[in-house]
Amino acid sequence: MADINHVVLVGRVVRDAELKYTSSGQAVCKFALAINRRRRVGEQWEDEANFFDIVLWGRQGEALNQYLQKGKQVGVEGELHQDRWQQDGQNRSRVEIIASNIQLLGGGSPGGQGPVSGAWNKQKDESASDDNQFTDDIPF
């Protein structure tokens, strides 16, 4: 059986993405996602935050860097990569997610829209003609 390394996450960007370039000119965009997990402890529900480092290479990283702002909700599809090194004689490692696909899902923090989604919706509403309006209520 073949090995499978595939991960799909939906969460919120922890801090604004950082775009850098390698010495060969390859773009690399790095950011972190917070994924909340709710679990029951006795009679109470507790939220537990998990944080994941995401790496997005190439043109997709350049294009999406400006939209990956703190608080934005995004979906990430990719694979796990373990980075290993030695520091002060100690073996160290870190698991990152190498993204292959990013979906911008919503506005800023809950309850508000960020400038990207708000501007897009406003443009769409102003430029929409009656010919392009749907009369059906599509549930998806």
LOTI-425660 format. One record per residue: residue number from 1; y, x, z of N, C-alpha, C in turn. Coordinates in nm, 4 decimals. Each point is the difference from the previous one (the first is absolute). Layout:
BEGIN
i:n_yy:n_xx:n_zz:ca_yy:ca_xx:ca_zz:c_yy:c_xx:c_zz
NUM:Y:X:Z:Y:X:Z:Y:X:Z
...
***
This chain:
BEGIN
i:n_yy:n_xx:n_zz:ca_yy:ca_xx:ca_zz:c_yy:c_xx:c_zz
1:-0.1168:0.0837:0.0000:0.1168:-0.0837:0.0000:0.1244:0.0892:0.0000
2:0.1004:-0.0411:-0.0735:0.1242:0.0764:-0.0098:0.0858:-0.0190:0.1249
3:0.0788:0.1003:0.0316:0.0933:-0.0100:0.1122:0.1198:-0.0855:-0.0417
4:0.0574:-0.0696:0.0955:0.1166:-0.0834:-0.0271:0.1111:0.0408:0.0947
5:0.1172:0.0222:-0.0539:0.1178:0.0346:0.0776:0.1140:-0.0868:-0.0526
6:0.0180:-0.1157:0.0600:0.1001:-0.0952:-0.0463:0.0603:-0.0707:0.1206
7:0.1327:-0.0099:0.0046:0.0669:-0.0657:0.1110:0.1110:-0.0892:-0.0548
8:0.0168:-0.1167:0.0626:0.1079:-0.0919:-0.0329:0.0687:-0.0373:0.1310
9:0.1314:0.0191:0.0054:0.0775:-0.0284:0.1202:0.1222:-0.0843:-0.0354
10:0.0407:-0.0846:0.0920:0.1267:-0.0711:-0.0099:0.0706:0.0208:0.1323
11:0.1215:0.0524:-0.0075:0.0744:0.0267:0.1222:0.1464:0.0208:-0.0302
12:0.0711:0.0506:0.0988:0.1438:0.0240:-0.0136:0.0299:0.1498:0.0050
13:0.0964:0.0405:-0.0830:0.0414:0.1398:-0.0079:0.0678:0.0373:0.1316
14:-0.0430:0.1117:0.0593:0.0481:0.0441:0.1301:0.1377:0.0659:-0.0101
15:0.0213:0.0800:-0.1014:0.1281:0.0675:-0.0232:0.0184:0.0138:-0.1500
16:0.1222:0.0206:-0.0444:0.0264:0.0125:-0.1430:-0.0877:0.1087:-0.0618
17:-0.0481:-0.0267:-0.1204:-0.0859:0.0954:-0.0698:0.0766:0.1283:-0.0305
18:-0.0754:0.1087:-0.0123:0.0569:0.1318:-0.0260:-0.0561:0.0509:-0.1322
19:0.0872:0.0288:-0.0950:-0.0419:0.0485:-0.1316:0.0283:0.1496:-0.0099
20:-0.1033:0.0759:-0.0334:0.0127:0.1449:-0.0203:-0.0704:0.0356:-0.1296
21:0.0179:0.1242:-0.0413:-0.0647:0.0496:-0.1217:-0.0742:0.1289:0.0320
22:-0.1184:0.0145:-0.0588:-0.0756:0.1241:0.0168:0.0654:0.1089:-0.0834
23:-0.0441:0.1232:0.0166:0.0565:0.1110:-0.0773:-0.0245:-0.0165:-0.1494
24:-0.1012:-0.0778:-0.0368:-0.0270:-0.0240:-0.1428:0.0760:-0.1213:-0.0538
25:0.0808:-0.0654:0.0863:0.0816:-0.1128:-0.0445:-0.0645:-0.1366:0.0180
26:-0.1165:-0.0045:0.0630:-0.0697:-0.1272:0.0231:0.0653:-0.0746:0.1172
27:0.0338:-0.1275:-0.0200:0.0615:-0.0802:0.1056:-0.1047:-0.0431:0.1016
28:0.0389:0.0023:0.1279:-0.0867:-0.0491:0.1071:0.0863:-0.0804:0.0980
29:-0.0374:-0.1256:0.0174:0.0720:-0.0916:0.0872:-0.0878:-0.0250:0.1226
30:0.0565:0.0211:0.1189:-0.0768:-0.0188:0.1231:0.0705:-0.1024:0.0881
31:-0.0818:-0.0861:0.0606:0.0507:-0.0973:0.0954:-0.1136:-0.0404:0.0925
32:0.0320:-0.0767:0.1020:-0.1019:-0.0449:0.0954:0.0046:-0.1522:0.0099
33:-0.1176:-0.0575:0.0214:-0.0125:-0.1446:0.0177:-0.0423:-0.0317:0.1421
34:0.0529:-0.1082:0.0535:-0.0457:-0.0537:0.1277:-0.0810:-0.1255:-0.0298
35:-0.1203:-0.0035:0.0525:-0.0879:-0.1150:-0.0160:-0.0254:-0.0556:0.1399
36:0.0387:-0.1238:0.0223:-0.0199:-0.0610:0.1316:-0.1350:-0.0691:0.0060
37:-0.0638:0.0164:0.1132:-0.1294:-0.0632:0.0249:0.0121:-0.0781:0.1294
38:-0.0359:-0.1237:-0.0054:0.0075:-0.0852:0.1183:-0.1410:-0.0149:0.0559
39:-0.0131:0.0235:0.1319:-0.1314:-0.0137:0.0623:0.0146:-0.0661:0.1357
40:-0.1061:-0.0609:0.0394:0.0008:-0.0724:0.1268:-0.0515:0.0907:0.1115
41:0.0765:0.0092:0.1066:-0.0383:0.0757:0.1182:0.0033:-0.0982:0.1169
42:-0.1184:-0.0426:0.0406:-0.0086:-0.1022:0.1039:0.0547:-0.1317:-0.0527
43:0.1014:-0.0512:0.0669:0.0633:-0.1269:-0.0406:0.1245:0.0228:-0.0853
44:0.0404:0.1244:-0.0189:0.1233:0.0328:-0.0707:-0.0288:0.0582:-0.1381
45:0.0927:-0.0215:-0.0928:-0.0055:0.0641:-0.1312:0.0944:0.1190:0.0022
46:-0.0476:0.1146:-0.0490:0.0824:0.1203:-0.0059:0.0075:0.0498:-0.1432
47:0.1196:0.0469:-0.0371:0.0188:0.0607:-0.1315:-0.0183:0.1503:0.0129
48:-0.0742:0.0557:-0.0924:-0.0233:0.1443:-0.0036:0.0457:0.0504:-0.1363
49:0.0905:0.0963:-0.0011:0.0506:0.0554:-0.1251:-0.0808:0.1231:-0.0386
50:-0.0363:0.0069:-0.1271:-0.0667:0.1172:-0.0560:0.0901:0.0555:-0.1096
51:0.0088:0.1321:-0.0082:0.0904:0.0649:-0.0937:-0.0809:0.0854:-0.0973
52:0.0344:-0.0109:-0.1291:-0.0717:0.0724:-0.1044:0.0994:0.0715:-0.0909
53:-0.0287:0.1279:-0.0291:0.0826:0.0783:-0.0917:-0.0457:-0.0264:-0.1426
54:0.0960:-0.0295:-0.0888:-0.0283:-0.0328:-0.1392:0.0663:0.1050:-0.0888
55:-0.0720:0.0433:-0.1045:0.0523:0.0950:-0.0981:-0.0121:-0.0641:-0.1382
56:0.1103:-0.0003:-0.0721:0.0054:-0.0592:-0.1337:0.0518:0.1056:-0.0969
57:-0.0811:0.0360:-0.0976:0.0317:0.1091:-0.0924:0.0607:-0.0509:-0.1305
58:0.0763:0.0876:-0.0645:0.0435:-0.0200:-0.1382:0.1133:-0.0997:-0.0193
59:0.0012:-0.0575:-0.1198:0.1088:-0.0891:-0.0402:0.0068:-0.1260:0.0862
60:-0.1157:-0.0475:0.0453:-0.0001:-0.1186:0.0852:0.0736:0.0293:0.1310
61:-0.0192:0.1196:0.0537:0.0711:0.0401:0.1209:0.1503:0.0092:-0.0227
62:0.0404:0.0538:-0.1147:0.1422:0.0088:-0.0329:0.0615:-0.1393:-0.0134
63:-0.0716:-0.0888:-0.0672:0.0529:-0.1342:-0.0263:0.0081:-0.0848:0.1264
64:-0.0979:0.0113:0.0882:-0.0054:-0.0872:0.1172:0.0700:0.0564:0.1234
65:0.0336:0.1282:-0.0017:0.0610:0.0640:0.1160:0.1193:-0.0785:0.0545
66:0.0872:-0.0454:-0.0875:0.1215:-0.0700:0.0447:-0.0287:-0.1355:0.0647
67:-0.1157:-0.0590:-0.0281:-0.0342:-0.1305:0.0540:-0.0834:0.0075:0.1284
68:-0.0542:0.1158:0.0291:-0.0852:0.0166:0.1180:0.0874:0.0341:0.1200
69:0.0679:-0.1015:0.0496:0.0939:0.0161:0.1103:-0.0601:-0.0566:0.1282
70:0.0489:0.0504:0.1107:-0.0488:-0.0426:0.1309:0.0013:-0.1525:0.0113
71:-0.1138:-0.0555:0.0435:-0.0111:-0.1437:0.0212:-0.0557:-0.0778:-0.1173
72:-0.0032:0.0592:-0.1198:-0.0515:-0.0711:-0.1174:-0.1498:-0.0192:0.0119
73:-0.0468:-0.1170:-0.0404:-0.1438:-0.0257:-0.0004:-0.0565:0.0394:-0.1361
74:-0.1061:0.0805:0.0028:-0.0628:0.0468:-0.1236:-0.1515:-0.0051:0.0115
75:-0.0634:-0.0102:-0.1147:-0.1449:0.0117:-0.0090:-0.0314:0.1347:-0.0622
76:-0.0993:0.0679:0.0523:-0.0377:0.1323:-0.0484:-0.1488:0.0000:-0.0311
77:-0.0326:0.0513:-0.1173:-0.1389:0.0188:-0.0395:-0.0171:0.1477:-0.0298
78:-0.1073:0.0591:0.0494:-0.0200:0.1419:-0.0234:-0.1290:0.0497:0.0604
79:-0.0016:0.1305:0.0282:-0.1192:0.0612:0.0589:0.0407:0.0920:0.1139
80:-0.0933:0.0214:0.0909:0.0232:0.0872:0.1145:-0.0177:0.1453:-0.0403
81:0.0858:0.0853:0.0550:-0.0089:0.1438:-0.0249:0.0224:0.0721:0.1330
82:-0.0941:0.0884:0.0342:0.0126:0.0771:0.1237:0.0555:0.1373:-0.0327
83:0.1140:0.0308:0.0583:0.0655:0.1290:-0.0163:-0.0388:0.0859:0.1200
84:-0.0488:0.1239:-0.0243:-0.0445:0.0893:0.1084:0.0763:0.1319:-0.0077
85:0.0355:0.0533:0.1187:0.0662:0.1294:0.0070:-0.0203:0.0585:0.1388
86:0.0417:0.1265:0.0143:-0.0058:0.0663:0.1309:0.1412:0.0283:0.0463
87:0.0226:-0.0263:0.1297:0.1302:0.0262:0.0595:-0.0221:0.0627:0.1364
88:0.0526:0.1181:0.0182:-0.0165:0.0731:0.1263:-0.1470:0.0147:0.0375
89:-0.0855:0.0254:-0.0984:-0.1423:0.0189:0.0239:-0.0780:-0.1280:0.0225
90:0.0662:-0.1128:-0.0034:-0.0646:-0.1297:0.0201:-0.0185:-0.0714:-0.1339
91:-0.1172:-0.0586:-0.0185:-0.0225:-0.0812:-0.1191:0.0726:-0.1327:0.0164
92:0.0741:-0.0383:-0.1017:0.0752:-0.1260:0.0002:-0.0404:-0.0810:-0.1218
93:0.0174:-0.1304:0.0106:-0.0245:-0.0861:-0.1158:0.0852:-0.1252:0.0105
94:0.0223:-0.0623:-0.1138:0.0780:-0.1224:-0.0082:-0.0556:-0.0803:-0.1169
95:-0.0123:-0.1297:0.0188:-0.0460:-0.0873:-0.1077:0.1213:-0.0707:-0.0585
96:0.0167:0.0112:-0.1313:0.1072:-0.0670:-0.0725:-0.0623:-0.0954:-0.1008
97:0.0788:-0.0950:-0.0440:-0.0431:-0.0898:-0.1062:0.0733:0.0405:-0.1262
98:-0.0773:0.0387:-0.1013:0.0569:0.0326:-0.1302:0.0056:-0.1310:-0.0779
99:0.1213:-0.0514:-0.0187:0.0176:-0.1319:-0.0606:-0.0188:0.0055:-0.1510
100:-0.0682:-0.1005:-0.0522:-0.0134:-0.0150:-0.1448:0.0783:-0.1214:-0.0491
101:0.0315:-0.0923:0.0923:0.0730:-0.1205:-0.0365:0.0811:-0.0473:0.1199
102:0.1258:-0.0343:-0.0245:0.0881:-0.0516:0.1047:0.0549:-0.1340:-0.0470
103:-0.0034:-0.0980:0.0883:0.0588:-0.1309:-0.0288:0.1119:-0.0254:0.1010
104:0.1205:-0.0274:-0.0503:0.1114:-0.0376:0.0866:-0.0161:-0.1482:0.0303
105:-0.0159:-0.0346:0.1273:-0.0377:-0.1367:0.0345:0.1123:-0.0860:0.0539
106:0.0929:0.0550:0.0704:0.0993:-0.0866:0.0609:0.1288:0.0711:0.0279
107:0.0843:-0.0697:0.0724:0.1290:0.0546:0.0361:-0.0113:0.1014:0.1106
108:0.1055:0.0088:0.0781:0.0045:0.0950:0.1104:-0.0830:-0.0486:0.1155
109:0.0493:0.0254:0.1178:-0.0729:-0.0384:0.1209:-0.0144:-0.1522:0.0057
110:-0.0948:-0.0496:0.0774:-0.0252:-0.1435:0.0037:0.1267:-0.0791:0.0286
111:0.0180:-0.1084:-0.0763:0.1152:-0.0867:0.0196:0.1176:0.0327:-0.0895
112:-0.0055:0.1090:-0.0734:0.1120:0.0350:-0.0866:-0.0477:0.0590:-0.1292
113:0.0878:-0.0045:-0.0978:-0.0341:0.0605:-0.1280:0.0783:0.1282:-0.0151
114:-0.0665:0.1006:-0.0561:0.0682:0.1252:-0.0261:0.0805:-0.0108:-0.1273
115:0.0803:0.1016:-0.0318:0.0855:-0.0073:-0.1169:-0.0766:-0.0076:-0.1315
116:-0.1196:0.0571:-0.0060:-0.0744:0.0003:-0.1265:-0.0482:-0.1391:-0.0356
117:-0.0726:-0.0637:0.0908:-0.0546:-0.1305:-0.0324:0.1103:-0.1042:-0.0086
118:0.1024:0.0116:0.0832:0.1096:-0.0955:-0.0063:0.0747:0.0093:-0.1320
119:0.0283:0.1224:-0.0467:0.0707:0.0181:-0.1267:-0.0844:-0.0494:-0.1164
120:-0.1270:0.0271:0.0033:-0.0868:-0.0429:-0.1092:-0.0051:-0.1514:-0.0070
121:-0.0158:-0.0661:0.1135:-0.0069:-0.1454:0.0014:0.1300:-0.0612:-0.0484
122:0.1124:0.0584:0.0380:0.1291:-0.0536:-0.0411:0.0166:0.0119:-0.1511
123:-0.0330:0.1162:-0.0564:0.0085:0.0189:-0.1445:-0.0903:-0.0970:-0.0723
124:-0.1198:-0.0153:0.0496:-0.0964:-0.0881:-0.0632:0.0511:-0.1433:0.0001
125:0.0566:-0.0440:0.1133:0.0490:-0.1366:0.0101:0.1190:-0.0241:-0.0923
126:0.0903:0.0980:-0.0108:0.1187:-0.0168:-0.0830:-0.0329:0.0026:-0.1482
127:-0.1005:0.0790:-0.0403:-0.0302:0.0148:-0.1425:-0.1059:-0.0970:-0.0484
128:-0.0600:-0.0768:0.0906:-0.1065:-0.0921:-0.0399:0.0602:-0.1175:-0.0762
129:-0.0639:-0.0348:-0.1088:0.0443:-0.1160:-0.0765:-0.0935:-0.1158:0.0275
130:0.0431:-0.1194:-0.0384:-0.0824:-0.1186:0.0214:-0.1301:0.0075:-0.0777
131:-0.0017:0.0734:-0.1126:-0.1206:0.0126:-0.0812:-0.1107:0.0731:0.0747
132:0.0373:0.0895:0.0900:-0.0981:0.0823:0.0703:-0.0394:-0.0584:0.1370
133:0.0534:-0.1145:0.0381:-0.0303:-0.0587:0.1302:-0.1344:-0.0727:-0.0068
134:-0.0820:0.0191:0.1027:-0.1277:-0.0698:0.0092:0.0208:-0.1298:0.0762
135:-0.0623:-0.1049:-0.0463:0.0082:-0.1268:0.0714:-0.1214:-0.0204:0.0880
136:-0.1052:0.0769:-0.0225:-0.1218:-0.0126:0.0790:0.0178:0.0706:0.1345
137:-0.0672:-0.0520:0.1009:-0.0079:0.0689:0.1285:-0.1313:0.0759:0.0024
138:0.0072:0.1290:-0.0322:-0.1193:0.0834:-0.0051:-0.0229:0.0577:0.1386
139:-0.1192:-0.0171:0.0577:-0.0224:0.0418:0.1386:-0.0219:0.1486:0.0198
140:0.0122:0.0817:-0.1012:-0.0219:0.1423:0.0193:0.1103:0.0813:-0.0592
***
